């Protein structure tokens, strides 16, 4: 993005301060510098050439959780998040990217190698990670990180187990079809760590009599995008666009069970392609695909008989509280649909602030600023505990990782389940 955009966005801020009380990083450190208003002042100074990208400035701009809360509360909807994502590209060009992030982003671009690594970790994890058999949680450390909880590992990824076209098992259900076929874009966390999310979506689609396509696909690029590695992001976007074009006319929708991936495909791919030498060509191709990209809960609630099927089910589960992922609620404006599906079989106890960011923040926050991540997550864990619900749910596995960690550190005994897992359970699938 041209530097003049930093100036114009900064100058458009009227300094009303409405964004500050709900800003995730401001709630943690109470520093005006790392608040939306502070970020915009610094962006303007950078755009005018009055601010150098020294390590202090780098630290400030890498402290934003990119939760987009400020964009939603701003009367002018100033794109603070997009501006910070753009300046992180400049920061990455000047300072480079840490070795362990470069390794991770390399793996994101080479799925076969990533498959091998995760399968290998599955076999050795009982020896090197401290596990909790009841909650299926594991502890490990990354550079600059202390004790923390991380996701489980699987012998085979979702995409290794399921490929190509999957026909509904019960032929009698085919006559009830309103839709012929959908594709699934699974997302890396559900592909490698929480594979029951994808299997639950397959179970639901089978119950609805809908044929499913599991196509070739790459990472959405979110980890690299939020870190400033724009070259990796564009490579992944272009590969995915080519993959999608090969089947897009065969399907009614591409279902995405992960909020971060959904926001990345539908909104952030457009921002990431800005500045690419073939920007217009790739944007034209992307714009033809976006209308069929849908969050799973949204599409299932609006386009199938799932809600009716759930209401007819005799299953009654325990109470749940629902956390609104930032990328679902604030970026894609999806929050009613998962609740409409879940409340057919589960009583929902709303927490005091369901839309408050859980504090995941991306790989840089998790690895370099874990103290901020932990302090952002603990209040959310307390909210969950205060509801008395036995289950917390959210359509985002990044939130799952963060909330599991926060609850573990806060001693909260609630269990996290993805809404698709809970819905599939209500239809007869065992968790």
N, C-alpha and C positions, 0 to 999 in steps of 0.2 A: 504494500500500500504506500502511496506517495506520502512523504512527510507532511505535506500540507494538510492531510486528513487528520493527523494528530493535532495540529493547530486548530482546525475548524471544530473538531469534536470537543476539544478542551474549552474553546471560547464559547461554545453553545451551553456549557454548564453554568447555571445561574447561582450555584452555591447554596441551594435551598436546604440541603442537608437531609432530605427525606430518605436518602439511600443509606445513611450512616448507621442508624440503630440496628438494622437487620443485616448489615454486612457481616459475612462469616468471619473474616480475618479481624475486623474491628471488634467483634464480640469477644475475640480471644485476647487481643493485646491492647485494645483501647488506644491505639496510636493513629492520629489523624493522617499521618503520612501514608500508612497502609490502609486507606479507606478509599472508596470510589472517588470522592472529591480530591483526595490527595493524589491518587493515581493520575487523574485527569490533569491536575496542575503540572505534574512532572512530565506527562506526555506532551503537554503544550510546550513546556520548556525545551524538551528534546526536539520537537518539531521545529522550533525557532532556532535551534543550534546553540541554546544557552546551557544545555545539560549534556555532559559526557556520560557514556555508558560505563562508568567505573563499577567496581565490585559492590559498592554500597547500593548503587541504583539497581544493579543486577539482583541483589538480595531482596530489594523492595518489590520489584516486579515479579519475582518468583515466589512471593508470599501470598499472592491472590489464589483463592480456591477455584476461581472461574465458575462459581455457582450461578451466576447471572441474576442473583437476587436484586442487585442494584439496577439492572436493566428494567426489571419488572416494576420497581417502585419509582423510577425516575419519571417525572411528568413528560419528559421529552424522549423517553426510551433510548437514551444515549448508549451506544454499543461499547461500553467499557470493556467487556469481555473480549470482543473482537480486537480492540486496540491493544490490549495486553498480549493477546495471542500473536499479533503482528510484531510487537516490539520484542517478544521472546525469540522470534526468528532472527532479528538483528543481534540479540544477545548471544544466541547460539553460534552465529557466524563469527562473532568477535572472540568468544571465550571457548568455543568448542562444546562438546557434550561429553559428560563423564564416561569413562570406559565401560562401566557396567550397563549404562543406558545404551551405548552404541552396540554392545553385544545383544541386548534385548531387542533393539530395533532391527538388527540384522536378522535375528530369528523370526521376527514378525514378517519379514520379506521372504523367508524360506521355510514354508510350512512343513516340508518333509523333515527338515532338521529339527524344527520345533517339536514335531511329533515324537521323534526319537528322544529328545531331551526330556520331555514330560513323561514318557513311558519309563525312562531310566530312573527319573526321580521317584516315580511311583514305587519301584522295587526297593530303592534304598531309603525311602522316607521313614519307615519304622525304626531304622537304625540311627538316623541323624536328627530327626525332628521329635520334639516332645508332643505327644498326641493326647487328646481327650476323647476316649471312645464313646462317651455318652453324647457329646455335642459334635463329634467328628471334626475337631479343630486341631490345628497343628501350629507349633511355634517355630520361628526361625529368625535369623538376623540378616540384614543387608548392610552394606556400608553406611555408616553414620546412623544406624538404627539400633535400638535396644530391644528389650523383650516385646514381642507382639504376636498376635494371632494371625494366621494366614489360612487360606483355603485348603481343601482336601485335594488329593491327586488321584488320577484314574489310570488304569492299565492302558485303555484305549480312549482316544478322544471321541467326541460325538461324531465328527466328520469321518473318522476312521471306521466307526461302527455302522454309520448310515450314509449311503450314497445313492444318487439317482432317484428314480421314481418309486414311490411307495403307494400301493393301491390299498384302499380300505379292505380290512379282512372280512367284514360281514357284507356279502353281496346285497342283502335286502336293504341296506342303508343307502345304496347308490341311487335308488329311485327318489330319494328325498333331497337330492343335490340341488342347491341353489348356485353353487360354484363348483367348477370342474377341477381346478388344480391351483394350489398355492405353492410358492417356494419359501424356504426358511433361510434367513441369514442369521447364523447362530451367535456370533460374537465370541471372542477368545475365552472369556471366563466361563461361559456356559459350554464351550467346546472342550476345554481342557480340565476344568475343575468342578463345575456344577452341571454335569451332563444330564442329570435328572430333569433339568429345566427343559432341554430340548426333547427328551423322551416324553415328558408330560405334554408338551405341545403336540407331538406326534400322536399320543394317545387321544387327546381331545379332538384332533382332526379326524382320526379314525372313527371315533364315536359319532362325529358329524357326517361321516361318509365322504370326506373330501380327500382327493388324491394329493399327495405331497411330493414336491421335488426338492431333493437335497443337492443343490448344484455345487460346482467348483466355486470357491470363494476365498478371499484373502482377509486379513485383519482390516478393520475399518480405518485404522490409522490414528485413532484417538490418542494413544499414549505418546506417539511421536509428535502429533499436532500440538498438544498442550505443553510439550517440552521445547518446541521451536524447530524440530527437525523436518523442515518443510519438504526437502527432497524425498525423504522416505514416505511422507504422507502422499505426495503426488504420485509416486510410483504405485503405491497401494490403491489409490483412487482409480488410476487409469487401468490397472489390472482388473479391478472389480467391475468397472464400467464395461470392459470387454466381455467379462464373464456374464454379466447381466444381460447384455445385448443378445447373447446366444439363445436365451430362453424367455425373454420378457414377453413376447407375444403369445406364449403358451400358458401363462399364468394370470390369475385374477389379481394377485397381490404377492409382494415379497414381505413375509411376516418377520418382524424383528422382536425378540423377547427381551432385549436389553435396552434400557433408556439411553445410556451413553452412546451406544452404537446407533440407535434410532436418530438421535439428535445429530450425530456425526454425518450420517448418510443424507438426511433430509435437509439439514441446515449448514453444517460446517464444511462439507465438501465444496460448496459454492465459494465460501471464504478462502479455503485452502488453494483453490485453483486460480484465484486472483493473482496476477503477476506471472503466471506461467506463460511461456512464449507461444503456446498454442491454446491460450485461454478460451477464446471464442469457440473453437472447434469442440473442445472437451465440454464446455458448458452446454452447448447445443445438444450434445449426446446425453449429458446428465439430465437435462431438463425433460427429456423424453422418458426417463426412468422414474423420476421422483414421484409422479402421481400414483405409482403402484407400490411405493415403499410405505409400509404401515407398521406401527407398533402392534404387537400381537393382541393385547387386550382391547385396543380400540377397534380393530377390524373384527375380532370375534364377537364383540358386543353389538356392533352396528350392522354386521353383514351376515350373521348366522342365527340359528335357533338355539345357540348355546345357553343364553339366559333362561329361556323357556325350559330347556332340558334340566338345568340346574334347579329351577323352581319345582319341577316335578320329582326331583330326587328326594328320597326320604332321609338322606344323610344329614346329620347335624353335627358340626364340629365345634371345637372349643373356641373361646373368644380370641379375636385377633385385633391388633392395632395396625394401622396402615401408615407407612412412611412414604411421603411423596418425593421421589427422586428429583433433583433439580432439573435434569435434562428432560424428564417426562413432563413435569408440572410447569416449569418456568419457560422452557424452550418450546416444547411441543404442545403444551396446554392440555395434557392428558392427566386427569385425576379422578373424574367421576366414573369412567368406564370400568376400571378394575374393581372399584368398590361396588358397582352395580352387579357385577358378576359374583363377587365374593359374598355379599350379604345374603344371597339366596340360601346359603348353607352355613354361614358363620356369622355370629354376632360381632359387629365391629364396634370397638371402643376407641374413639378418637383421642389421640394424645393432645397435649396442650398446644403444640405447634407442629403439625404434621409436615409442613413445608420447610421447616428449618433445615438447612444443609447438614448432612451427617458428617461432613468434613473429610471425605475421601481425598479429593483434590488432585488426583493424578499421580503418576509415578515419581515426579520430582518432589512433590509434597511428602509422599509416603517415605521416600528414601532420604531426602535432605532436610526436611523440616518436620520430623515425626512428632516433636513436642507440640507443634501447632495442630497437627492432625489429631493427636490424642485429646488435647484440650477442647477441640471443636466437637469431638465425638462424645465425650463424657456427659454433657448436658442432654444430648439426645438419648443416651442410655437411661438417664434418670427419668426422662419423659415416658419412655417405654415402661419402666418399672412402675411408675405412678398409675398407669392405666390398669394394672393388674392382669393384663392379657398374657396368655401363655405363649402366643405366637406374634411375631412382628413380620410384616410382609412388605415387599417393595419390588417393583418390576425392574430391578437393577442389581446385577451381581457385584458391581463395585461397591454399592451401598451395603450389600450383604457382607462383604469382606470387612468393611469399615465398622458396621454395626456389631458384627460378631466380636471384633476386636474391642470395641468400646464397652460392650456388655460384659465381656470377659474381664476387662480391667476394673469395671464398676461392680462386679459380682451380681449381675442381673441374670436371672435364670431363664428368661424367655428364649424361645428357639426361633430362628429365622427360616421362613419358607417363602419361596417365590410364589406369586399368585397363581401361576400356571400349575405349579405343583399342588397347591391347595384345591384348585378347580378339578384337576385330574383325579385327585383323591376323592372328591365328592362324587365323581362319576364312576368310581370303582377301582381306580388304580391305587396300589399300595405305595405309600411314601417310602 
